[in-house]
Amino acid sequence: MSAEDRQSQLAREHKERQAKRAEQQKSTSKRNAVIGAVIAVVVVAGGLFAGVRLLGGDEKNVQAAATPEPSSTPSADPAATPEPSSTAPANTTCSYRKDTSGSPMKNVGRPPTKPNLKLKTMTITTNHGDVVIDLATAQAPCTVNSFAFLAKKHFFDNTKCHRLATPENSGLGLLQCGDPQAKADGKNPTDGQGSSGYVYDSENLGGMPYTRGTIAVAQAVDAVNQNGSQFWISLADETDQVEKAYTPFGVVSQGMEILDKIYKGGWITNPDDITGDGGSNAPKIPVIIKTVRLS
């Protein structure tokens, strides 16, 4: 099947699923439906439009520069991503609110309102080795503050990355983690719904591209300023088609080869995925986060 035929098939399947969800949403809360991911790929006259909504239920068309060709090899180097500024804002305070969505939670309290603006790196130790992130603390201080707090509370210890998206299954490439309840086996329909028990506002929207190596916070269905514990790392430049609604807070500086191996390993299609669009398609090569630390 050609890439164009595959995109057309995805579009038809998406429209069918969207019609079914519209009926279901009359009696069901959108938020409780999923913290998953809806990816719509729509072919229209004159070009390809990728309607993408990470961890969401509505789509907005974003014009792609060219049809993304399915590929197991990311196309860019994270070094090409602009480095975050080292100038931190003065007198920054953060606000964290109770998550009232009813999502499954691992509650470890809430972060302090005063962020540590000196944090520069986040190291994610996995069963495959370390992935090091250069943090954009100045642009996303409350986001970095949240991850620092959760890391100190060992929130991420022994959790599994539950979603692998590729240009073939979603029109973009990313690895998603941070759900403390995820089984990441390609069978659990609720993977992607877990949270930290609190939410906070978005930051740095549009401040960094979602190209290969960028890390950003995942957000819930139709949500605005509802960030939590889940995050995704871009594995391909196709991800930059995503609507700029997700807080980017750093760039991978070491360990990209680990992520490349996971990316090339492919995914397990979850037939019971409650989003209907691959929000719980797990990586074939299991990714277990042993610990996270910020410094």
C-alpha positions as CSV (number, residue, x, y, z in Angstrom):
1,M,0.0,0.0,0.0
2,S,1.4,3.4,-1.0
3,A,1.8,6.2,1.6
4,E,-1.1,8.1,-0.1
5,D,-3.4,5.1,0.0
6,R,-2.5,4.6,3.7
7,Q,-3.3,8.2,4.5
8,S,-6.7,7.9,2.7
9,Q,-7.5,4.8,4.6
10,L,-6.6,6.5,7.9
11,A,-8.9,9.4,7.0
12,R,-11.9,7.2,6.2
13,E,-11.4,5.2,9.4
14,H,-11.1,8.3,11.4
15,K,-14.4,9.8,10.1
16,E,-16.2,6.6,11.0
17,R,-14.8,6.6,14.5
18,Q,-15.5,10.4,14.9
19,A,-19.2,9.8,14.1
20,K,-19.4,7.0,16.7
21,R,-17.7,9.2,19.3
22,A,-20.1,12.1,18.6
23,E,-23.0,9.9,19.7
24,Q,-21.2,8.7,22.8
25,Q,-20.2,12.2,23.9
26,K,-23.8,13.1,24.3
27,S,-23.9,11.1,27.5
28,T,-20.3,10.9,28.5
29,S,-17.9,13.5,29.7
30,K,-15.2,14.3,27.2
31,R,-12.5,14.3,29.8
32,N,-13.5,10.9,31.2
33,A,-13.5,9.5,27.7
34,V,-9.7,9.4,27.5
35,I,-6.4,11.0,28.2
36,G,-5.2,9.4,25.0
37,A,-4.4,10.8,21.5
38,V,-6.5,11.5,18.4
39,I,-4.6,11.8,15.2
40,A,-6.6,12.6,12.0
41,V,-4.9,12.5,8.6
42,V,-7.1,14.1,6.0
43,V,-6.4,14.2,2.2
44,V,-7.9,17.2,0.5
45,A,-7.7,18.8,-2.9
46,G,-4.4,20.6,-3.4
47,G,-2.4,18.9,-0.6
48,L,-2.3,16.9,2.6
49,F,-3.6,18.3,5.9
50,A,-2.7,16.6,9.1
51,G,-5.3,17.3,11.8
52,V,-3.5,16.4,15.0
53,R,-4.6,16.5,18.6
54,L,-2.2,14.9,21.2
55,L,-4.1,13.6,24.2
56,G,-7.3,15.1,22.8
57,G,-10.5,14.6,21.0
58,D,-10.9,17.5,18.6
59,E,-8.8,18.1,15.5
60,K,-7.7,21.3,13.8
61,N,-6.2,21.1,10.3
62,V,-2.6,22.0,10.0
63,Q,-1.2,22.1,6.5
64,A,1.8,19.9,6.0
65,A,4.7,21.1,3.8
66,A,4.8,17.6,2.1
67,T,3.2,14.2,2.6
68,P,5.1,12.5,5.4
69,E,6.7,9.3,4.1
70,P,6.5,6.4,6.5
71,S,10.0,5.9,7.9
72,S,11.6,4.1,10.7
73,T,14.5,6.6,10.8
74,P,14.1,10.1,12.2
75,S,15.3,12.8,9.8
76,A,16.9,15.5,11.9
77,D,19.4,16.0,14.6
78,P,18.4,17.5,17.9
79,A,21.3,19.9,17.6
80,A,19.3,21.7,14.9
81,T,16.7,22.7,17.5
82,P,17.3,26.2,18.9
83,E,18.9,26.1,22.3
84,P,16.7,27.6,25.1
85,S,17.6,30.9,26.6
86,S,19.5,30.9,29.9
87,T,17.7,34.1,31.1
88,A,15.2,33.3,33.8
89,P,12.2,35.6,34.6
90,A,12.4,37.3,38.0
91,N,9.9,36.7,40.8
92,T,8.3,33.7,39.1
93,T,5.6,31.9,41.1
94,C,3.6,28.9,40.0
95,S,0.0,27.7,40.7
96,Y,-1.0,24.1,40.8
97,R,-4.7,23.1,41.1
98,K,-6.5,19.9,42.0
99,D,-7.2,17.6,39.1
100,T,-11.0,17.3,39.3
101,S,-11.4,15.2,36.1
102,G,-11.8,11.9,37.8
103,S,-8.8,10.4,36.0
104,P,-6.8,7.6,37.8
105,M,-4.3,9.4,40.0
106,K,-1.1,8.8,41.9
107,N,-1.2,11.6,44.3
108,V,2.1,12.6,45.9
109,G,1.1,16.2,46.8
110,R,1.7,19.4,44.9
111,P,4.9,21.3,44.0
112,P,6.1,24.4,45.8
113,T,4.9,27.7,44.2
114,K,8.5,29.1,44.0
115,P,10.4,27.3,41.2
116,N,14.1,26.5,41.1
117,L,15.3,28.6,38.2
118,K,18.8,27.1,38.3
119,L,17.8,23.6,37.0
120,K,19.5,22.9,33.7
121,T,19.1,19.2,32.9
122,M,16.7,16.3,33.4
123,T,18.0,12.8,33.2
124,I,15.6,9.9,32.5
125,T,17.2,6.6,33.4
126,T,15.6,3.8,31.5
127,N,16.1,0.1,31.1
128,H,18.1,1.0,28.0
129,G,20.2,3.7,29.4
130,D,20.1,7.4,30.2
131,V,18.3,10.1,28.1
132,V,19.4,13.6,29.1
133,I,17.3,16.7,28.4
134,D,18.6,20.2,28.3
135,L,15.8,22.1,30.0
136,A,14.2,25.4,28.9
137,T,13.7,26.5,32.5
138,A,13.5,30.2,31.7
139,Q,10.6,29.6,29.2
140,A,8.8,26.9,31.2
141,P,9.7,27.4,34.9
142,C,6.5,26.0,36.3
143,T,6.6,22.9,34.1
144,V,10.2,22.2,35.1
145,N,9.3,22.8,38.7
146,S,6.5,20.2,38.4
147,F,8.8,17.6,36.9
148,A,11.5,18.3,39.6
149,F,8.9,17.8,42.3
150,L,7.5,14.6,40.8
151,A,11.1,13.3,40.3
152,K,11.9,13.9,44.0
153,K,8.8,12.1,45.0
154,H,9.9,9.1,42.8
155,F,6.6,9.5,40.9
156,F,8.1,8.2,37.6
157,D,10.1,5.3,39.1
158,N,9.3,2.0,37.4
159,T,6.7,3.4,35.1
160,K,6.3,2.4,31.5
161,C,6.2,4.5,28.3
162,H,2.8,3.6,27.0
163,R,2.6,5.0,23.5
164,L,4.7,5.0,20.3
165,A,3.5,7.0,17.4
166,T,5.1,6.8,14.0
167,P,4.4,8.4,10.6
168,E,2.9,5.1,9.6
169,N,0.3,4.9,12.4
170,S,-0.3,8.5,13.2
171,G,1.4,10.8,10.7
172,L,4.0,11.9,13.3
173,G,6.7,10.4,15.6
174,L,6.8,10.4,19.4
175,L,7.3,8.3,22.5
176,Q,4.8,9.1,25.3
177,C,5.4,8.4,29.0
178,G,4.4,9.6,32.5
179,D,1.2,7.6,33.1
180,P,1.8,5.9,36.5
181,Q,-1.0,3.4,35.8
182,A,0.1,2.4,32.3
183,K,0.8,-1.3,31.5
184,A,2.2,-0.6,28.0
185,D,1.3,-4.0,26.7
186,G,-0.8,-3.1,23.7
187,K,-3.8,-4.6,25.5
188,N,-4.8,-2.2,28.3
189,P,-7.5,0.2,27.0
190,T,-7.0,2.8,29.6
191,D,-3.3,3.5,29.1
192,G,-2.7,7.2,28.9
193,Q,-5.3,8.2,31.5
194,G,-3.2,8.3,34.6
195,S,-2.3,11.7,36.2
196,S,-0.4,13.3,39.1
197,G,-3.6,14.6,40.9
198,Y,-2.9,18.2,40.0
199,V,-2.9,20.4,36.9
200,Y,-1.2,23.6,35.9
201,D,-1.1,26.2,33.1
202,S,0.7,25.8,29.8
203,E,3.9,27.7,29.0
204,N,6.2,28.5,26.1
205,L,3.5,27.7,23.5
206,G,5.1,28.2,20.1
207,G,8.4,28.9,21.7
208,M,10.1,25.8,20.4
209,P,9.4,23.5,17.4
210,Y,8.2,20.0,18.0
211,T,11.0,18.6,15.8
212,R,13.1,15.6,16.6
213,G,14.5,15.7,20.2
214,T,12.0,18.1,21.7
215,I,10.2,17.1,24.9
216,A,6.7,18.5,25.7
217,V,3.9,18.0,28.2
218,A,0.9,16.0,27.1
219,Q,-2.5,17.4,27.8
220,A,-6.0,16.0,28.1
221,V,-9.1,15.9,25.8
222,D,-10.1,19.4,24.7
223,A,-8.1,20.7,27.6
224,V,-6.5,24.2,28.1
225,N,-4.1,24.7,30.9
226,Q,-4.6,21.2,32.2
227,N,-1.0,19.9,32.2
228,G,0.0,17.0,34.4
229,S,2.6,14.3,34.6
230,Q,2.5,12.9,31.1
231,F,5.1,13.9,28.5
232,W,6.2,13.0,25.0
233,I,9.5,13.2,23.2
234,S,9.5,13.9,19.5
235,L,11.2,11.3,17.5
236,A,10.7,12.7,14.0
237,D,10.3,16.1,12.4
238,E,6.7,15.2,11.3
239,T,5.7,15.9,14.9
240,D,6.1,19.6,14.2
241,Q,2.7,19.5,12.4
242,V,1.0,19.2,15.8
243,E,-1.0,22.2,16.9
244,K,1.2,24.4,19.2
245,A,-0.9,23.6,22.2
246,Y,1.6,21.6,24.2
247,T,4.3,23.0,26.5
248,P,7.8,22.3,25.1
249,F,10.3,22.4,28.0
250,G,13.6,21.0,26.7
251,V,15.6,19.2,24.0
252,V,17.4,15.8,24.1
253,S,21.1,16.3,24.3
254,Q,22.2,12.7,25.1
255,G,20.7,9.3,24.5
256,M,18.9,10.0,21.2
257,E,20.3,6.7,19.9
258,I,18.3,4.9,22.6
259,L,15.1,6.5,21.4
260,D,15.9,5.7,17.8
261,K,16.2,2.0,18.7
262,I,12.8,2.1,20.3
263,Y,11.4,4.0,17.3
264,K,12.8,1.5,14.8
265,G,11.4,-1.4,16.8
266,G,7.8,-0.6,15.9
267,W,4.6,-0.6,17.9
268,I,1.9,-3.0,19.1
269,T,-1.5,-2.0,17.8
270,N,-4.0,-2.0,20.7
271,P,-7.4,-3.2,19.3
272,D,-9.1,-2.1,22.5
273,D,-7.7,1.5,22.5
274,I,-10.7,3.6,23.8
275,T,-9.6,6.6,21.7
276,G,-9.8,4.7,18.5
277,D,-6.8,6.5,17.2
278,G,-3.7,4.8,18.7
279,G,-3.4,6.5,22.1
280,S,-2.3,3.3,23.7
281,N,-0.3,1.7,20.9
282,A,2.7,0.5,22.9
283,P,6.3,0.3,21.7
284,K,7.3,-3.3,20.8
285,I,10.5,-2.7,22.7
286,P,9.4,-2.0,26.3
287,V,10.6,1.2,27.8
288,I,10.7,1.3,31.6
289,I,11.7,4.5,33.4
290,K,13.8,3.5,36.4
291,T,14.1,7.0,37.8
292,V,14.1,10.7,36.8
293,R,16.4,13.4,38.3
294,L,16.8,17.1,37.6
295,S,19.9,19.1,38.3
